[in-house]
């Protein structure tokens, strides 16, 4: 392409929509350092903070989703939608992008709809095994739909679907280390089985309670635990004498910045089943117990988890079954090295470490 490339991106509401969009922008920037980028987000949502932090410009729309809990709040929705479509049209007209990429979330709907209507090539990246309504609707007009799970043709036009995975953080792909040296780096005993528990940046009360209830079991087995509590419970847990008695076995962390070392040090991982978490876990290739967040839209975390369970690449414990099943399911993996090896091997099917690169390859093949 002779002229400077202009790229419009839209995705937000959650990190699961935002970070793939940023990863795609980063990959394009790597190839075309003088490319221009503009994101469209929803005012008041986390993309309005995260996108500028990543070094990109963003414009906000006054758009919101349908509120099932409070129907009165939906009265203004048609007006918000119309004003968002008009604003998206003006932004696109002024910016004149060569193509647009949508990764889901409220703002992605009007942004991609308008772009397609104005004759701009659009592309969708869907992170979950059950697509959101925004991506399903925009997928009909898109030039291509990039997915992270097999058999997505039931949601999108068959010829447009590319099973390329979710773009994940570059440091996870390049920073994985040998297990025993990662344990030593974190000050852990390299000869002891190590479990990593991650519940997202806010944390998971379900996972935190699960560990509180099984501290004695952990002590008895002598396992080590890297426990990412999240913001919500960290203060309370760090003050619990019961936990401070386990200092040699437990590393309690509010948030883990050096995620690649934590993944590398783990022999077994316990995690929620968000799309990006699963994509990272698949690249890390460590046996995993998934505890899906039951209130995710249309229970998509359970559907994400089941895709791995069906290929014997993970075990699943429902949120409601933590008390009865968590420890026994976890123990079944920790105590059996052959099971761990088999699960790690099966995770390779879902591992797509070059997703961002391959998605950008396809985009430029289509628009050239």
N, C-alpha and C positions, 0 to 999 in steps of 0.2 A: 504493500500500500504506500503510495507516494506521499499523500497528505497526512497531516497529523490526525491520529485516530481519536475519536471522541466516543466514550463509553458511558452509558447510563446504567446504573444498577439500583435495584430496589429489593429490600428484604428487611424484616425487623420484627420487633415485639419480644423476641427471645434471642439468646446467643446462638441457638440452633439455626436461625435464619440469617443472622447478621454475619457470623464468622465465615461461613462459606462464601458469601458475597465479597467479603474483604479478601479472602484467599484467592478468589478468581481475579479480582482487581490487581492484587499483588503479582500474580503470574503474568498478567497482561503488561503490567508496568516493567517487569523484568525484561520482557522482549522489546517493548516500545517505551523507553524511558521518558519520551516527550509526550506520551498519550495524555489526554485530558479525561478526567473522571468526574461524574456527578452522581451522588446517591439521592434517592428520594425515600424519606422515612415518614413515620407518623409522629406528630408533635407529642411530646410528653413520654415517648417510649425510649428504651435504652439505646437504640441506634443513634439518637440525636447526640449522645455522649460518646459512644464507642467508635463511631465512624470517624469523627474528627480526631480522636485519639490515635487512630490508625493512619492519619495524615490525609484524609479525603474530605472533600466538600460535601455537604448534605443540605437538602431543602426539605422542610416539613410540611405534611398535609394534615388538615384537621379531620382525620378519619378515625373511626373506632369500629370494633366488631359488634356483632349482635349480642346483647346482654340477656342471657337466658334466665339469670337470677332476678333481674329487675326489669320487667317489660316496659315500665314507664320511661326508663332511660333510653328506649329505642325510638321515642317519638321524633327526635331530631335527626335520626339516622339518614333518611332520604336526602335531607338538606346537606348533611355532611358529605354524603357521597357525591352529590351534584357539584358542590364547591370543590371537592377533591379532584374530580374529573376535570373541571375547568382549570384549576391550578396546575394539574399535571400537564394538561395540554399547553399551557403557557410556558411552563418550564422546558418542555420538550421542543417547542417551537423556537425558543430563545437559544437553547443549548445545541440543537441540531446534531443529535448523536448518530453514529454510524450503525449502532445496534444497541439493544437493551437486554439486560439479564435480570431475571426475577428469581428470588429464592424463597418467596412466601412471606406471609405476614400481611397486616391490614393495608399498608401503603402500596404493597406490590400489586394489588388488584387494580386500582385505577391507573397506576403508572404504566403497567404492561398493557392493559386494555387500550389505553390512549395511544401508546407507542405503536401497537399493531394497527390500530385504526388509521394512524397517520403514515402507514406504509414503511415503518421502521422494522427491520428484522428483529424478532424477539426470541429469547431462549429462556428455558425454565430449568432450575436445578431443584429437584425434590429430594429432601433428606430422609423422609420416613417411608415405611412400607405401606402406610395408609396416607395418601396425599391429602393435604389441606384443600379446602374448597377453592381458595384463590388460585392455587397452581393448577387444579383440575380444570377450572374455567379458562384460564389463560393458555393452558396446554393445547387447546384446540387450534389456536391461531399461531402457536410458536413454530419456529423452524426446526427446533429440536428440544427434547426433554431429557435431561441428564438425571439418572436415578441411582440410588444406592442399594437397591434390592432387586433380585430377579423377579420375573413374572409381573411386571408393572404395566404390561400391555392392556390389562383389563381396565386401567384408568386413563390411559393416554393412547393417541393414535399409534398403532403398531410400528409404522415405518419411521416414526420420530424418536423412538425410545433408545437411549444409549445407557447401558449398565456400566457406569464408570466410577461409582462410589461418591462419597462426600469429601469435598476438599477439607483437609485438616491442617493443623498448625505444622509448619515446616520443621520445627524443632522436635516434634514427636517422630517424624519420619527419619530425620538424620541423627537424632540424639540418643537412640536406644543403645544401651551398654550391656556388657556381660553381667549376669545376675550377681555373682559374688562380689565383683568390684563395686557395683552400685550399692550393695548392702554396706560394704566397708565405707564408701563415700558418705553414707547417711549415719554412720556410727552404729550400725547393726551387726549382730553376730552372723557371719557369712554361712555358718553351719546350721542355722535354725530356719525352719520354714517361716516365710514372711507373707502376711496377708496385707493387701492395700484395700482400704475402704474409702470410696469416694461418693459423695452425695450431691455434687454440684456446688456452685459458689455460695448459695444460701444454706446448703447442707440438707440432710434428710433426717427428720426427727425419727422416722421409722428405723433407719439404719442405726442412728445413735442409740435409740432405746434397745435395739437388738443386741448391740455390743454391751450395753450396761447390764443386760440380763445374762450375758454369757462370759463375764469377766473371769469367773471361777473356772469355767471350762477352758478358757484361753490359758489361764495360769497352769492348770493341770497338764495341758498338752505341751506347754513351753513354747508355743508359737509366738512370733513377733507380729505386732500390728502397727501399721502406719495408718492412723485414723484421722481423716480429714472430716472435721465436724461441720464446717460451714459457719457462717456468722451467727445463726440463731442460737446455737447451744454451746458455743465454744467457752464463753465465760463461766457458765454454770458447770460444765464438765471439767474445766481446768481447775476449779476449786473443790472438786469432789475428792475427799481423802481416799475413798475406795479406789479411784483411778491413780492417784499419785503413789499408791503402794506398788503399782505395777511399772514404775519408771523404766526398769531395764527391758521390759517387754513391749511397752506402748510408746509410740511417738504421737502425741496429740497435736494436730495442726488445724488452725482455722481455715487456712487456704494453702494450697501447694503451688508454688510458682514453678519449681523445677520438676514439672510433671514427667518428663522423659526419664529422669533418674528414679522417681517413685515407681513408674511402670516397670522399669528395668529391674529394680530390687525385689519386686513382688514375685512370689511363686504362684499365688492365687489372688484374684481381685474380686471385690464385692462392689457392685455399682448399680445406680439407677439405669434405665434403658433408653435415655435420650438418644436421638439419631447420631449426634456428633460423638457422644461418649462411646457408642457402639463402634463407630468407625475408627476411633482411636484405639479402642480395646482390640479390634481386629488386627490393626497394624502392630500393636504390642505383642499379640499372640500369646497371651497368658490366660490360663483357664479362669473362667469367670462365673460368679453367681449373680444373676440379674434380678433386681427387685423393682419391677416397673412402678412408676408413680401412677396411682390409679385414677387421678383426676386430670390427667393430660387429655387434651381435646380428642374426643372419640376413642379414648383409651389406646392411642397409637403406640404408647410405650410397650404395652403388653404385646401388640402385634409385631413391633420391632424385635422384642425378646424371643417370641415364638419362632421367628425365622431362623434364629441361631439354635434354639433348642431342637428344632426339627432336623437340623444337620449335626446334632450332637457336638455343637461348638460352644454351648453354654448350658447351665442349669438355671431354672427360674423358681423363685419363691414369691408368691403373691404377697402383697402388702398385708392382707388380712390373715395370712398364714405364718407370719414371722415367728410368733411365739412357739407354735408347734413344730415348724419344719426347718427354720433357718440353720440351727446348729447341726442338725443331722445331715442336711444337704451339703453344707460346707465341709463337714467332716468326711463325707463320702469322697470328696475331691482331695482334701488335704492328706488323707491316709492312703491314697492309691496313686502311686507315681504313673502307672500305665494309663489311668483315666486322664491324668493331667497331660500326659504326652499326646494322647488321642485328641483331646479337646483343642490343644494348641495347634495341632496339625489341621484340624477341621476349620479353625478360624481363618486359615489362609484363603479359603474360598471368598470370604467377605473383605479381606485386606486389599485396599486399593490405595497404596501409598502415593501413587502418581495422579490422583483424581484431578487436581487443579490443572496440572499440565495437560492431561488428555482432554479435559473439557475445553480448554482454550484452543488446543489443536483442532478439535471438531468445529468450534465456532468459526475459526479462520478458514477452514476448508469450505464451509458453507457460504460465508459471505464474500469470499475472494472474487 
